[in-house]
Amino acid sequence: MPTVFLKTYGCQMNERDTEQVARQLFDRGYTRAASEKEADVILLNTCSVRDLAEQKALRKMSNLRVLRKAKPEVVLGFLGCMAQRRGDSLEKDMAGLDLVVGTQKFHRVADLVDQAREARLGGRPKFFAEVGEEEGSEKTIRDHTLAPKQVTAFVSVMQGCDMHCSFCIVPTTRGKERSRPIAEILTEVRSLVEQGVREVTLLGQIVNMYGRREIPIVEGKSAFVQLLEEMDRVEGLERIRFTSPHPRGMKADLVGCYGRLAKLCEHLHLPVQSGSDRILKRMGRGYTAAQYRKTIEEVRKVCPGVGLTTDIIVGYPGETEEDFMATRDLMEEVGFDNGFIFRYSPREGTRAVSEAGAEVPEATKEKWNTDLLEVLDRQAAASAKIRVGSLQQILVEGPSKTNASRLMGRTRQNRLVVFEGGPRHVGQLLTVRITESTGFTDYADPSILN
């Protein structure tokens, strides 16, 4: 049987898309290769959010081409966001490439791989490219490849984005906002629960904009809130998460869900991007720093123990020290549990590239990035001291990624907890006592399990 090696760059949506591709190929008789050297097909699912992500994928593919010396028939392909953005031009940039498949054509990958393999095996290699838009493509990411005892899963509820933030390439790579029907999503979730999944994370580029074009508001509740309510009723499902929302979509009906839906986890990842109103306006984010703070305040009113994480960009064109300090002040005031700090990366085709604004030196970006990471470290250490000695409920997911002899789980606030347990604990909801913490990883006393 032919073997396939899949590597994913980027976000959870990319991971979910790769899983869909894997399922299709496995259904065709392909098996997973242990390494690139053993594979008959190698597919890289790419990211375009930052230039660094694209360069990593390009370097990887360049290195992989040497495998052709020993195995001329190996099929090499790019999938996803970079494939969508660059399209046919990748054939010129990367001689010997077999296929390029964009973000609305993941359901075509298995067919294209078969065709590319046939051409390679016949000694007449051919380049295949599928990057066009396709109506209904949002409904094709619905199949899963679950590992033994897997208890968490991603569910894609929509594709695309209509927000057009000035720094973001996603509307170009993912297309217009399109949402799946609630009933279809519920069918997928129930199937996952039947297979042992206990926690589901809903995915969307701007997930709390789900259904705003297709599903009417009912009794003051948005389509996304309607979906969450239906999910809360699914028997056997224990936990619900979602990522990533936009501050503009955090209306009262959604905020209220944190106080009344039992299965919705007490965690909110809410990207702020900047604490400067001037920069937020130039980014096209549609809110002020004060409005963001107000949203956080409202969430904490209904859910005092909520875990908060965020995304921040430093070094946006024209950003000054004063702008940066406004971001730093917001971080100090809000007190995030964790966050992703990104140095601004220009993306061709976005407004930020064409707008006037002095480029921020890389050394300044690095300095600001380091500064904010230090703020996060300090805040995480302070909150960790409060958790030590407390009891926390965790869903045990499996072995720790850094120490396979230990198990790991997550609290409802999405904090990682590592402890010494046995195989019988995987998939269980356990209450453990936190004994120590690094700030971002907690460690639990196993004695409470007896």
C-alpha positions in Angstrom: 0.0 0.0 0.0 1.3 3.5 -0.8 2.4 5.6 2.2 1.9 9.3 2.9 3.7 11.8 5.1 1.8 14.9 6.1 3.3 18.0 7.8 1.3 21.0 9.0 2.4 24.6 9.5 0.2 27.2 11.2 -3.0 27.3 13.1 -5.6 24.8 14.4 -7.6 25.2 11.3 -4.6 23.9 9.3 -4.3 21.0 11.6 -8.0 20.2 11.1 -7.6 20.5 7.3 -4.7 18.1 7.4 -6.8 15.6 9.4 -9.5 15.8 6.7 -6.9 15.1 3.9 -5.5 12.2 5.9 -8.9 10.6 6.3 -9.6 10.8 2.6 -6.2 9.2 1.7 -6.5 6.5 4.4 -10.0 5.6 2.9 -8.2 5.2 -0.4 -5.8 2.6 1.0 -2.9 4.9 1.9 -1.1 4.4 5.2 0.8 6.9 7.3 4.6 6.9 6.7 6.8 7.0 9.8 9.2 9.5 8.0 9.6 11.5 4.8 12.2 9.0 3.6 9.7 6.1 3.7 6.8 8.0 2.1 5.5 7.6 -1.4 3.6 10.9 -1.1 4.7 14.0 0.9 2.3 16.8 1.5 3.0 20.1 3.3 0.0 22.0 4.6 1.2 25.6 4.6 0.6 28.9 6.4 0.8 32.5 5.0 0.1 34.6 8.1 3.8 35.5 8.4 6.6 35.3 5.9 8.6 33.1 8.3 5.9 30.4 8.0 6.1 30.4 4.2 9.9 30.3 4.2 9.9 27.3 6.5 7.6 25.4 4.1 9.6 26.4 1.1 12.9 25.4 2.7 11.4 22.1 3.8 10.2 21.2 0.3 13.5 22.3 -1.2 15.3 19.8 1.1 12.8 17.1 0.3 13.5 17.1 -3.4 16.8 15.3 -2.8 14.7 12.2 -2.0 14.0 11.9 -5.7 17.5 10.6 -6.2 16.6 7.3 -4.5 12.9 7.4 -5.2 12.0 9.2 -8.5 8.3 8.3 -8.1 7.7 10.2 -4.8 4.9 12.8 -5.1 5.6 16.2 -3.6 2.8 18.7 -2.9 1.9 22.0 -1.2 -1.6 22.4 0.4 -3.3 25.3 2.1 -2.8 29.0 2.5 0.6 29.5 0.8 -0.6 27.2 -2.0 -3.7 29.3 -2.4 -1.8 32.6 -2.3 1.0 31.6 -4.7 -0.8 29.1 -6.9 0.8 28.1 -10.2 3.8 30.3 -9.5 5.1 27.6 -7.1 5.8 25.3 -10.0 8.4 27.9 -11.3 9.8 28.5 -7.8 10.1 24.8 -6.9 11.1 22.6 -9.9 9.7 19.1 -9.6 6.6 19.9 -7.6 3.7 17.7 -8.4 0.7 19.5 -7.0 -0.6 22.7 -5.4 -4.0 22.6 -3.7 -5.7 25.6 -2.2 -7.9 26.1 0.8 -11.2 25.4 -0.9 -10.1 22.2 -2.6 -9.0 20.0 0.3 -11.7 17.5 -0.7 -9.9 17.1 -4.1 -6.5 16.2 -2.7 -7.0 12.4 -2.8 -8.0 12.5 -6.5 -5.1 14.8 -7.3 -2.6 12.6 -5.4 -3.8 9.5 -7.3 -3.3 11.3 -10.6 0.1 12.7 -9.7 1.2 9.2 -8.6 0.0 7.6 -11.8 1.9 10.2 -13.8 5.1 9.7 -11.8 4.9 5.9 -11.9 4.3 6.2 -15.7 7.5 8.2 -16.1 5.6 11.3 -17.3 5.4 13.7 -14.3 2.6 16.3 -14.5 1.9 19.4 -12.4 -1.6 19.7 -10.9 -2.9 22.9 -9.4 -6.4 23.5 -7.9 -6.7 26.9 -6.2 -10.1 28.2 -7.4 -13.1 29.1 -5.2 -15.7 26.5 -4.8 -19.2 27.0 -3.4 -20.0 24.7 -0.5 -16.3 24.0 0.3 -17.0 24.9 4.0 -19.1 21.7 4.2 -16.3 19.4 3.1 -14.2 19.5 6.3 -16.2 17.0 8.3 -14.3 13.7 8.6 -11.9 12.8 11.3 -8.9 10.6 11.9 -8.9 9.9 15.6 -6.1 8.3 17.5 -6.8 5.5 20.0 -8.3 7.0 23.2 -8.4 10.5 21.6 -10.8 12.6 23.7 -10.5 16.0 22.2 -11.3 17.1 18.6 -11.5 20.2 16.4 -14.7 20.9 14.5 -14.6 23.4 11.6 -17.8 25.4 11.7 -17.0 28.0 9.0 -14.4 29.1 6.4 -13.2 32.5 5.3 -13.2 36.0 6.8 -14.8 39.3 5.8 -13.1 41.5 8.4 -10.1 42.6 6.3 -7.8 43.7 9.0 -5.0 45.7 7.4 -2.2 43.3 8.4 -4.0 40.0 7.6 -3.7 37.9 4.4 -6.4 35.4 5.5 -9.3 36.9 3.5 -7.1 36.3 0.4 -6.1 32.8 1.3 -9.3 31.6 2.9 -11.9 33.5 0.9 -15.2 35.0 1.9 -17.0 34.1 5.2 -19.1 30.9 4.8 -20.8 28.9 7.6 -22.1 25.4 7.9 -25.7 24.6 9.1 -26.1 24.0 12.8 -27.7 20.5 12.2 -24.7 19.4 10.1 -22.3 20.4 12.9 -24.3 18.7 15.6 -24.3 15.4 13.5 -20.5 15.6 13.3 -20.2 16.3 17.1 -22.5 13.5 18.0 -20.4 11.1 15.9 -17.3 12.2 17.6 -18.8 11.7 21.0 -19.8 8.1 20.0 -16.1 7.5 19.2 -15.0 8.6 22.7 -14.4 12.4 22.2 -15.4 14.4 25.3 -14.2 17.9 24.4 -14.8 19.8 21.2 -13.2 23.0 20.0 -15.1 24.9 17.4 -12.9 26.5 14.7 -13.4 29.5 12.5 -11.3 32.4 11.3 -13.6 34.7 13.2 -15.6 32.0 15.0 -18.1 34.3 16.8 -19.2 35.7 13.4 -20.5 32.2 12.6 -23.7 32.1 10.6 -24.3 35.9 10.6 -25.0 35.7 6.8 -27.0 32.5 6.8 -28.8 32.1 10.1 -31.2 34.7 11.5 -31.1 36.0 15.1 -33.6 34.2 17.3 -34.9 35.8 20.5 -31.9 38.1 20.6 -29.4 35.2 20.1 -26.8 35.2 17.4 -26.3 32.1 15.2 -23.1 31.3 17.2 -25.0 31.4 20.5 -27.7 29.2 19.0 -25.0 26.7 18.1 -23.4 26.8 21.5 -26.8 26.2 23.1 -27.4 23.2 20.9 -23.9 21.9 21.6 -24.5 22.2 25.4 -27.4 19.7 25.0 -25.3 17.0 23.3 -25.3 14.0 25.6 -21.9 12.6 26.4 -20.1 15.8 25.5 -18.4 17.3 28.5 -16.6 20.4 27.3 -16.9 23.0 24.6 -14.3 25.5 23.5 -14.0 27.9 20.5 -11.3 29.9 18.8 -10.6 32.5 17.7 -13.3 35.2 18.2 -13.1 38.9 17.5 -13.8 41.5 20.1 -16.5 43.0 17.9 -18.4 39.8 18.1 -18.4 39.6 21.9 -22.0 40.8 22.3 -24.1 40.4 25.4 -25.7 37.2 24.3 -22.3 35.5 23.8 -20.8 36.9 27.0 -23.8 35.6 28.9 -23.1 32.1 27.8 -20.1 32.0 30.1 -22.4 32.3 33.1 -25.1 29.8 32.0 -23.8 27.1 29.7 -22.4 24.3 31.8 -20.2 22.8 29.1 -18.7 26.0 27.9 -15.2 26.1 29.3 -14.1 29.1 31.4 -11.5 30.1 28.8 -11.5 33.0 26.3 -8.8 33.6 23.7 -9.5 37.1 22.5 -6.9 38.8 20.3 -6.4 42.4 21.1 -3.4 43.0 18.7 -2.6 46.5 20.1 -3.5 48.7 23.1 -3.1 51.8 21.1 -6.3 53.3 19.7 -4.3 54.9 16.9 -2.8 51.6 15.8 -6.1 49.7 16.3 -7.8 52.2 13.9 -5.0 51.8 11.3 -5.4 48.1 11.6 -9.1 48.3 10.9 -10.0 46.4 14.1 -13.2 48.3 14.8 -12.9 48.8 18.5 -10.9 50.9 21.0 -8.7 49.7 23.9 -11.4 50.9 26.3 -14.0 48.8 24.5 -11.7 45.8 24.7 -11.2 46.4 28.4 -15.0 46.7 28.9 -15.5 43.3 27.2 -13.0 41.6 29.5 -14.7 43.3 32.5 -18.1 42.0 31.3 -16.8 38.4 30.8 -15.2 38.4 34.3 -18.5 39.6 35.9 -20.3 36.5 34.7 -17.3 34.2 34.9 -14.8 35.5 37.6 -12.3 32.6 37.1 -12.1 32.8 33.3 -8.7 32.1 31.8 -7.7 34.8 29.4 -5.3 34.6 26.5 -4.6 36.9 23.6 -2.7 37.8 20.4 -0.6 40.9 20.1 1.4 42.4 17.2 4.4 44.6 17.9 6.1 46.8 15.3 3.2 47.6 13.1 4.2 50.3 10.5 4.3 53.7 12.1 4.0 52.3 15.7 5.8 54.6 18.2 7.1 54.0 21.7 4.0 55.7 23.0 1.8 53.2 21.0 3.8 50.3 22.4 3.5 51.5 26.0 -0.3 51.7 25.5 -0.2 48.0 24.6 2.0 47.2 27.6 -0.3 49.1 29.9 -3.3 47.2 28.6 -1.4 43.9 29.3 -0.5 45.0 32.8 -4.1 46.0 33.5 -5.9 43.0 32.0 -3.5 40.3 33.4 -3.6 37.6 30.7 -2.8 34.0 31.5 -0.9 33.6 28.3 -0.5 35.2 24.9 1.1 35.0 21.5 3.3 38.0 20.8 4.1 38.5 17.1 6.5 40.8 15.4 4.8 42.5 12.5 5.4 40.7 9.2 4.5 42.5 5.9 2.2 40.5 3.7 1.9 41.3 0.0 -1.6 42.2 -0.9 -2.6 43.6 2.6 -3.4 47.3 3.2 -0.6 47.6 5.8 2.0 47.2 3.1 0.6 50.0 0.9 -0.3 52.5 3.6 2.1 55.2 4.6 3.9 54.5 7.9 7.6 54.3 8.9 8.9 50.7 9.1 9.8 49.8 12.7 13.4 48.5 12.9 13.7 44.8 13.6 15.8 45.5 16.7 12.9 47.6 18.1 10.4 44.9 17.3 12.6 42.3 19.1 13.0 44.6 22.1 9.2 45.2 22.3 8.5 41.5 21.8 10.9 40.5 24.6 9.4 43.2 26.9 5.9 41.8 26.5 7.0 38.2 26.9 8.6 39.3 30.2 5.3 40.8 31.3 3.5 37.6 30.5 6.1 35.5 32.4 5.8 37.7 35.4 2.0 37.6 35.4 1.9 33.9 34.9 4.3 33.3 37.8 2.1 35.5 40.0 -1.1 33.6 39.2 0.7 30.3 39.5 1.4 31.0 43.2 -2.3 31.3 43.8 -3.1 28.0 42.1 -0.6 26.0 44.0 -2.5 24.0 46.6 -5.8 24.3 44.8 -8.0 21.6 43.4 -8.5 21.6 39.6 -10.6 19.5 37.3 -8.7 18.3 34.3 -9.6 16.2 31.3 -6.7 13.7 30.8 -5.7 13.7 27.2 -2.7 11.3 27.2 1.1 11.2 27.7 2.9 14.5 28.3 4.7 15.7 25.1 7.9 16.3 27.1 7.9 13.2 29.3 6.0 10.2 28.0 6.1 8.6 31.4 3.7 11.2 32.7 0.2 12.2 31.7 -1.2 15.6 30.8 -4.6 17.2 30.9 -6.1 20.6 30.8 -8.2 22.5 33.2 -11.4 24.2 32.0 -9.4 27.4 31.9 -7.1 25.7 29.4 -4.1 25.4 31.7 -1.8 22.5 31.1 -1.4 20.1 34.0 1.2 17.3 34.2 0.9 14.4 36.7 1.9 10.8 37.3 -0.9 8.5 36.4 -1.7 5.3 34.5 -3.4 4.4 31.2 -6.8 4.0 32.9 -6.8 7.8 33.6 -6.8 8.8 29.9 -10.1 10.2 28.9 -11.3 10.8 32.5 -12.3 14.0 34.1 -10.2 14.1 37.3 -9.9 16.5 40.2 -6.2 16.9 41.1 -4.3 19.1 43.6 -1.7 21.5 42.1 1.6 21.1 43.9 3.9 23.3 41.8 3.9 25.4 38.6 6.3 26.9 36.1 3.7 29.6 35.4 2.5 28.0 32.1 2.5 24.4 33.2 1.1 23.1 36.4 2.1 19.9 38.2 -0.4 17.8 40.2 -0.2 15.5 43.1 -1.2 11.9 42.0 -2.1 10.8 45.5 -5.6 12.3 45.1 -6.3 9.8 42.4 -6.2 6.9 44.8 
